[in-house]
Amino acid sequence: MKVQLDATVSERLPRLSLGILHYSGASVSDSPKMLQGRINYFVEGLRLEHDVSKLTEIEGIREWRAAFKQAGMDPSRYRPSSEALLRRLLQGNAFFWINSAVDINNFFSVHHALPFGIYDQDQLVGDVVFRIGRADDIYEGLNGREVNMEGKLLLADENGAFGSPIVDSKRTSVTENSRNLMQVIFFHEQVSAQKKDEILGSVGRMFTEINGGEVTSSYLLHS
């Protein structure tokens, strides 16, 4: 499976990059107590360190809001998924447990203040492209709502749009039946090359430590 950046994105965000990880043979289940404890401990510290009223000052949140504006999107209307997750937690809501793959994905998203996506690779058809949405790019989001992705940053395969740094689709959602997965880290333009490599490495190690399987490929995709 080939993943590429379309010129519609590169022209607006010339230094944006994606971190791509492919996993095979994963065993997705309820998150183990050890992982739940680690995430809950992190969330408690997060609430002591940050106030929701100053959320947009957090590094990563600030940069992705700027990237949305540069791409022609209104970040107050369409929030990056990392900002939505952090906002919910800083407002006192509990971490929303889904399964061991999605929970790790969301943990890293709030930890690094970056949008992360995790997808059932067996539900993808053909190659994947990161591009600006067109009029016919509509899908059912994980939130149960129909999402019109025209003019927004998105991932698409041969069957159309399925993911974005805003909200992902139900079509490619990861369940306990998923075995082969693709994870996408949406890096804003200010993340250093060294930091990107560190994040890719730590994400792959923790994911396979919890879910088993193996990382079949891990790489950065640049504009």
Secondary structure as the mmCIF struct_conf table of DSSP 4:
data_model
#
loop_
_struct_conf.conf_type_id
_struct_conf.id
_struct_conf.beg_label_comp_id
_struct_conf.beg_label_asym_id
_struct_conf.beg_label_seq_id
_struct_conf.end_label_comp_id
_struct_conf.end_label_asym_id
_struct_conf.end_label_seq_id
STRN STRN1 VAL A 3 LEU A 5
HELX_RH_AL_P HELX_RH_AL_P1 ALA A 7 SER A 10
TURN_TY1_P TURN_TY1_P1 GLU A 11 ARG A 12
TURN_TY1_P TURN_TY1_P2 PRO A 14 ARG A 15
STRN STRN2 SER A 17 SER A 24
BEND BEND1 GLY A 25 GLY A 25
BEND BEND2 ASP A 30 ASP A 30
HELX_LH_PP_P HELX_LH_PP_P1 SER A 31 PRO A 32
HELX_RH_AL_P HELX_RH_AL_P2 LYS A 33 GLU A 49
HELX_RH_3T_P HELX_RH_3T_P1 VAL A 52 GLU A 57
BEND BEND3 ILE A 58 ILE A 58
TURN_TY1_P TURN_TY1_P3 GLU A 59 GLY A 60
HELX_RH_AL_P HELX_RH_AL_P3 ILE A 61 GLN A 70
TURN_TY1_P TURN_TY1_P4 ALA A 71 GLY A 72
TURN_TY1_P TURN_TY1_P5 PRO A 75 ARG A 77
BEND BEND4 TYR A 78 TYR A 78
HELX_RH_AL_P HELX_RH_AL_P4 SER A 81 LEU A 90
TURN_TY1_P TURN_TY1_P6 GLN A 91 GLY A 92
HELX_LH_PP_P HELX_LH_PP_P2 ASN A 93 PHE A 95
HELX_RH_AL_P HELX_RH_AL_P5 SER A 100 HIS A 112
TURN_TY1_P TURN_TY1_P7 ALA A 113 ALA A 113
STRN STRN3 PHE A 116 ASP A 120
HELX_RH_3T_P HELX_RH_3T_P2 GLN A 121 GLN A 123
BEND BEND5 GLY A 126 GLY A 126
STRN STRN4 VAL A 128 ILE A 132
TURN_TY1_P TURN_TY1_P8 ALA A 135 ASP A 136
STRN STRN5 ILE A 138 GLU A 140
STRN STRN6 GLY A 141 GLY A 141
TURN_TY1_P TURN_TY1_P9 LEU A 142 ASN A 143
BEND BEND6 GLY A 144 ARG A 145
STRN STRN7 GLU A 146 ASN A 148
TURN_TY1_P TURN_TY1_P10 GLU A 150 GLY A 151
BEND BEND7 LYS A 152 LYS A 152
STRN STRN8 LEU A 153 ASP A 157
TURN_TY1_P TURN_TY1_P11 GLU A 158 ASN A 159
STRN STRN9 GLY A 160 GLY A 163
BEND BEND8 PRO A 165 ILE A 166
STRN STRN10 SER A 169 SER A 169
BEND BEND9 LYS A 170 LYS A 170
TURN_TY1_P TURN_TY1_P12 ARG A 171 THR A 172
TURN_TY1_P TURN_TY1_P13 GLU A 176 ASN A 177
BEND BEND10 ASN A 180 ASN A 180
STRN STRN11 LEU A 181 PHE A 187
TURN_TY1_P TURN_TY1_P14 GLU A 189 GLN A 190
BEND BEND11 VAL A 191 VAL A 191
HELX_RH_AL_P HELX_RH_AL_P6 ALA A 193 ASN A 211
BEND BEND12 GLY A 213 GLY A 213
STRN STRN12 GLU A 214 HIS A 222
#
